[in-house]
Amino acid sequence: MKHWLPLAVALLTVACGELGEAGPVRVSVIGGQPTLVDPNRRAPDATQQVLLGAVAESLVSYDETGQIGPGLAQRWIVTSDGLSTILRLRRAQWPGGAVISSNEVVRRIRTMLGSASRNPLRPAFDSIEEINPTTPEVIEFRLTTPRPPLLELLAQPEAVILSRKLEGTGPFKIVSRQGATLRLEPRAVPAEGESSELTPVTLTGERAAKAIARFDAGESDLVLGGTYLDWPLIAVAEPPARALRFDPADGLFGLVVQRTDGFLAEPANRQVLGMAIDRDALLQAFNAPGWLGVLRVLPQRYRSAQEPAFPSWAAMDITGRIAEAQRRVAASQVSNPDPIRIRVHLPDGPGSTLVFARLAVDWRRVGIEAVRASAGDADLRLVDRVAPAGSALWYLDQLACPSRQACSEEAQTALQAVRASTSLFERGTQLAVADKAIAESGFYVPLARPLRWSLVSPRLNLFRENARAYHPLDRLVRQRR
C-alpha cells in the first residue's frame, strides 16, 4: 500500500494542475481596487485601466503585441491626403440590447475632447478638427495634420466607449465581487469576430508585496503594473527568471521642475541637476535587466525635422559634467553663499528610496543638498509615464510648461505653431524647435526609460511584451485543443 502513496500524490498533483489550467486566469494588478470609473471624469489607475479594457471597448484595440486591431470599428480607411480617417462600426449592442449607433459613439468622443473633460488623453488628440457620424454605422475624423497617431490613441483604455450607465461591450462582464477581487466572465453572446473560448478571469488590485507573494505561492497567474517603485521587492522575492517579463516601454521617467526660485531661476543652474547625475550608477543600484538610461526627451525622431535634441552638456563625459556642475554651483554662490537645497517629491516606495539615495550622492558632490518633500512643497517631482502613442507632441506637451512657474515660452510658441500648421514640413520644424528649447531649459531632468515589469506563469501562452506595456485580459491564453 505504501508503494502506491507516491503515485497517488503525483496523480493528485497532476489533477490539481489540470484543474488550475482549466480554472480562471488569476490576475493581480499593482494598484487600487478594481472599480469601474469614467475616464472623462477621473484618470484611472493601473487596475482601473485593466478593468476598463476588459469590460468595455474602444473604436480599435491593441492585441497582445501592441498592434492595432478591430474594436467597435470592424474596419477603417485613411484618405490619400491623410487628413481623414473613416471607421465602420460592427453591429454591436449595449448590455440591455439596444444597438450602438455612430451618434452615440461620436457623442462619447466629443465629451472626451471637451473642455470639461479630465481624460488624460485629451491634450494628445489635438489633430482632430471634426468628428461626424456620416451614417448610423460610419464615423469620420477630419484632421488638421496628415496621419497623426490617431488609432494608437483611440486604442487606449481611457478612450473606451461607455454608455451613460457606464456599461460597455468588452469581452468580459463583471459577475461578482469579493473584497478587492472581481470575477469576470466572457459575455454570453460573443461579439462579431470575438473568440467564444475566452477563459474567465479573477482581477485583484493590491499592493506590490502582496501581489508578488501571491504569485510566488502559486495563487496567481499574472502580476501587472510593476514599475521602478516596487522593483526592489523582486530582489527579495527572487521569482523564477522565466516568470519575469519586461516591456520595452517608451515614455518619460525623470524629474520635472515645479518651482524656479533661487538657484533654479537660471537655466544654466537647472542644467546642473541633470549633468551631475551618474545614470549608470543609478541603474546599477536597481540591477533591472535591460533598463536603459537616457539624456534626451524624445526616444526617436517621430516627425520632428531633426534628430532628438540632447542638452549641450551631454557631449561631456561624466567626469567633465561633474567638474562643470561644480564650477556653476561655485559661481552661483559668489553672490549667494547660502547652502543650496533642492526639495524633491517622490512617491512612497522602495524604488523611490533608491532613486533619492543616488540623487543625494550625486548632487552632494557638486555642492547641492537633496531633501525629500511633499508634492506641494517640492522644487522637483518625479514623472513616470508610458507614452500612449508614438507622438513627439505628446512628449513635448508634457514638458513645455510642467508648472505655472516652469514654462518655456519658446517651446510653447513652437507647439502652438505645430497645432496651427497644416504643413508637415512646418510642423516638423516647429517640433524640433520645441524639442531643443526643452532640452536647454532644464525644466526636465531625464533619467531613464520607464521600467515596466510583469510576473507571468507559463500558462499564459499569449502574453507578449510590447512598447505600450498594455496587456488585454482577452489576449493571455490560447486554448489548447
N, C-alpha and C positions, 0 to 999 in steps of 0.2 A: 504494500500500500504506500509505503514511504517513497518507493521509486516513482510513483505517479505524481507526487507533490510538485516537483519542479515543472513537469509538463503541464499540470493544471494551472500553475502560476503563469507560465508562458502563454497558455491559451487565454487566460483571463486578461493578460496584458494586451495581447493582440486584439481581443474582443473590445476592450476599452478603447484602444487606438482607433478601431474601425468606427466605434460609436462617436468618438471625437471628430473623426473626419466627416461623418455624416451630420453632426450637430451644427449649431450656428457658428459662424465666424465670430470670435470674441475679440472685439476691438477696444483698446484703451487709447484715449487721446489726452495728452498732457494739456490740461486746461480746466475750464469750469464745467458745470453740469450741462448735459445736452438739452438745451431748451431751444424752441423754435422762435427766432426773432425776425423782425422785418429789417433787412439791411439798410433800408432807406431812413429808418429812424434811429438805428444804433449799429455801430460797426460790430460785426460778430467776432467772437474769439475763435480759437482753433477748433474747439469742439463744435461750436455752432456752425462753423463753415462746413465741417464734415457732414453734420446733420442736414443742413440746407441742400447740399449736393446729393443727398440720399433720397430726400422726400419731395424735392422739387426739381424742376428742370430749367435750364437756360435755353435760349434760342439754339445755341450749339453747345457741344460738350467737349471735355477733354477725355481721351482714352487713357489707358494705363501708362503710355509712353509720353504723354503730354501733347499728343497731336489732336487737331480739331476734327470732330465728327458730328453727326446729326444730334439734335436735341429736339426741342419742339419744332424746329425747322428741319424738314427732311432733305432739302437741297437748297442751293443758293448759287447766284452768279454775280460776278463783278463786271461792270461795263468796261468797254475797251479804254475809256479815258480814266478809269479808276475812281471816278467821282460818284459812283452809285453802286450800292450793294443791295441786291434784291433776294429776299428769302421767301420760300414757300413753306407754309406750315403743314405738318401732317394733321390728320384728323385726330384730335385729342379731346378728352373730356375732363372736366373737373370731377372730383370725387362724387359729387352729387348727381352727375350725369349730364350736365349742361356742356354743350360744345364750346370749346375755346375759340374765340374769334380774333382776327387780327386787330380789331378795335381795342379789345381788352389788353392784348399784349403791348400795343403801342401806348395805351394809357399808363401801363405799369412802367415802361421805359421812360416815358416823359416825366413821370413822378420821380424816378431815379435821378434824372438830369436836372430837375427843377431846383430853384434857388433855396427851397426849404429842405432839400434832401440832405441827410447826413451820411449818405452812402460814400464809403472811402474811395470808390472808383469814379465818382462824379467828375473830378477835375481831368481824369485821363480821357474822357470822351469829348475833348474839345473840338475834334474834327467833324462832329455831327452838325449839319446845318438844318436838316429837316428829317422827320420820321413820319411816313404816311402809310396808312392801310389802303392799298390800292384796290384790293378785292378782299372778301372775307378770309381768304387763305394766303394773301400775299402782302408783304411789308417791304417798303423801300426806304433805305437810308441814303439820303443825299448828303454828300461830304464836301468839306472845304478844301481838302487836300487829297491827292490820289493815294489810294491803297494804304491807309493807316492800319494799325494792328487791331482793327475793329472786332474781328471774330475772336481773337485771343481774349479781349476784354469781355465780350459777351459770354464767353465760356466760364467765367469766374463764378463761384458760388454766390458772391454778392449781387450778381446780375440775374438770379433766378426769377422766374415768373410765378408770383403768388397771387391767389385770389384775395378779395377783401377780408375773407375769413382766415387768411394765412394758410390756405390749402395749396398743395402742389400736385404735380403729376409725375413725380420722380419714380424710380424703380422700386422704392420701398415705401411702406406705410408704418406708422407707429402703432403697435398693438398693445403695449403695456409698459409701465414704468415701475421699477423697484429701486428706490433711493436715487443714486446717481447713474443708474443703468436703464437704458431703453432697449426694448426688444423691437426689432424691425423685421417685418415680413415682406416678401415680394407682393406686389399688388395682385389681386385675384385675377384680373384680366390683363395680361401683358400688353403694353402699348405696341403699336405697329413697329416692327423691326427690333423689338426688345426680346431678349432671351427669356424663356419660361423656366430656365433651370437655375435661377438665382438661388443662392444659399441664404437663409435667414442670418441676421446679424444681431449681436448684442453690442450696444455702444455705451461706453462708460467714459465720463470725464473725471479726471483725478490728478493728484499731484504726481510729479515725475517719479519720486521714490516708490510710491505705491504701484504705479504702472510698471516700473522695471521689476519690482519684486513679484508682481503678479505674473509677468512673463517668465521670469526665472523659475517660478514654481509650476510652470506649465498650465497656468489658469487663463492665459490669453494667447491669441494667435498673432496679434499685431499691436504695436505701440506706435502711434503717430504723434507729431507735434514736437519732436525733440529739437532743441536749439542749443546754442552755446551755454545757455543759462544752467542747464541741468547735465551737461556733458560730463563734468567731474564725477557724477554718480555712476557713470558707466565703468570708470576705472575701478570702483569699489565692487560693483556687481560682477564684473568680468563675464558678460554673456558670451556665448559661442561666437567666434569671429564671423561665421557664415550667417548669423542672425542679424548682424549689424549692417545696415544699408545707408548709404549717403547720397542725397540728392545733389546733383551739380547745379545748385540754385544760383541764379543771378539776382542781384538786388543790392541793398545798402546795408553795410554793417560798419558803423563808425560813430563819431561824436559830432553833434551839431551845436553851434554856439547859440545861446539864448540871451546872454547879456553882453554888452560891449562897453562895460565900464573899465576905467583904469587901464591896466596892461593890455586888455583885449580891445581897446579902442582903435588900435592901428593894425592894418592887415599884416605888416611885417612881424608884429608880435604874435598875432594869431597863428601865423605860419610856424612859429617856434613849436607849438604844441604838436604839430604833425611831424616835423622834421626830427624831433628828439626821440620819437618812439622807435624802438627796435622791434619791428614786426616779426622778425624771425624768432626772437626770444619769446614774444607773446604766443606765437603758435606752438613753440616747443613746450610752453607751460601747459598747454591743453593736450598736445600729442594726439590730435584728431586726424586720422589718415586722410590725406588729400585736401586738407583745409589750406587755402591759399590767401596770403596777404595781398593787399592792393594799395596803390598810391594815387589812383585816379577815380573819378566818379563813374564814367561810362565803362562797362565791361567790354564793349565793342563799339564800332563806329555807328551802327544803325544808319540813319540817313543824314548824319552830320557831314558837312563838306570837308572836315578834317578828321584825322585820327584822334581818338580820345586824348584830352589835354592832361598833361602832367603838371603839377606845380613846379615852379622854376627850380626849387631846391632839390627836386628828385634826381637831378643829374649828378649830385654828390653821393659818395658812399656814406655809410653810417658814421664813420669817424669824422668826415668833413661836415656832416649835418650837425653832429653834436657840437663841434667847435663853433660853427656858425650860430647855433642856437645860444650857446654860452655868450658869444660876442653880443648878440642882440639883447639878451637879458641884462648884461652888464651895462650896455648903452642906455637902456631904459631906466636903470637905477641911478644914473648920474643925476637926473632931475627929480627922481622919486626913489629914495633909498629904502622905503618900506618893503618888508618881505612880500613876495608875490604869492598869493594863494589862489588856486583855481578850484572852485566848487563844482563837483561832478555828480550828476544823478545817474545811478544805475539801478535797474530792477533788483529786488532781493533775490539771491540765489548763489550757489557756489561758483557758477561761472563768472558772475559779476565780481566776486571776491578775487578771482584770479586776474581778471582784466584790470581791476583797480590796483592790485598789487604791482602789476607791471607798469601801469601809468605812473604810479607814485615813484617807483625806482627810476624810470627813465626821465621824468620831469625833475626829480630832485637833483640829478647830476648836472642839470643846466641851470639850477637855481630857482626852481618853481616847486611849491608845496601843493600837493593834491589833497583835497578834502572831500569826503563823501557828503552829499547834501540831499535834501528833499527836492522834489521836482520844482516846487515854487521858488526855492532859494538858489538853485544851481546856475552856474555860468554856462555849463555844457550838459547835455544829456545824450545818452546812447540811443541810437536808432538802429533797429534790426528788422528789415522788411524784405520780403521776396518780391521782385518785380512782377506785376500781373501780366506784363506783355513786353515784347522786345521794342521798347519805345524810348528814344533819347529824351523826349519831352517829359515822360513820367519821372525819370531820374532828376532832370534839371529843375522841374517844377517843385520837387520836394525841397530843394536846397537853395533856390534863388532868394528865398525870404523865409528862413526857418523860424523866425520870431519877429516880433514888432521892432526890436532893436537891431536885429541882424538881417539886413536886407542889402543885396547888391543891386543898385539902381541900373547898372549896365546890363546885368543878367536879366532883370525884369523887363527892361526895354526891349532886349533881344527876343525874349519869349513872347512878348506882345506882338512883335513883328512876325514871329513864327505863326501865331494863331491867325493873323490877318492875311498872311501870304497864300496865294493860290499857285505860286511857282515853286517847284521842287528845288530849283537852284537857290532862290532867295531863302526858302525855308532852311535848307542845309547850311547856308552861310550864317544865318542867324543862330542856328543851333550851335555851331562851332564858336560863335562869339560868346554865347551864354555859358558854354562849357568852359572856355578859357577864363571867363570872368569869375566863375565859381571856384575854379582851381586856384586862382590867385587871391581870392577874397579871404581865405582862411576860415570861412564860416562852416566848413565841413572838414573833419579830420578822418579820412578813410583809413580803415584798419584791415578789413578782410572781406571776402565774400561771406554771405550769410551761411552759417553752419546749420544744416538740416539733416537729422538722422532719424531712423526708424529701427524698430526691432521686428523682425519678420520670421514667422515659422515656415518650415519647408512646405506646409500645407498650401500656402498661398502662392500657387504656381503662376499667377498672372501679374504679381507685383513687379513693377519696374521703377527704377529711379528716373527722375525727369527734372528738367530745369525749372518747372513751376512748383516743385515739391508738393504736388497735389495728387491724391490717390483715391479715386472714386470707389465707394464701397461695392459697387456692382462690377468692378474690374479687379477683383482679388483672386478669384478661384475659377478655374475651368474644370467643370465636372468631368471626371474620368468615366469612360463608358466601357 
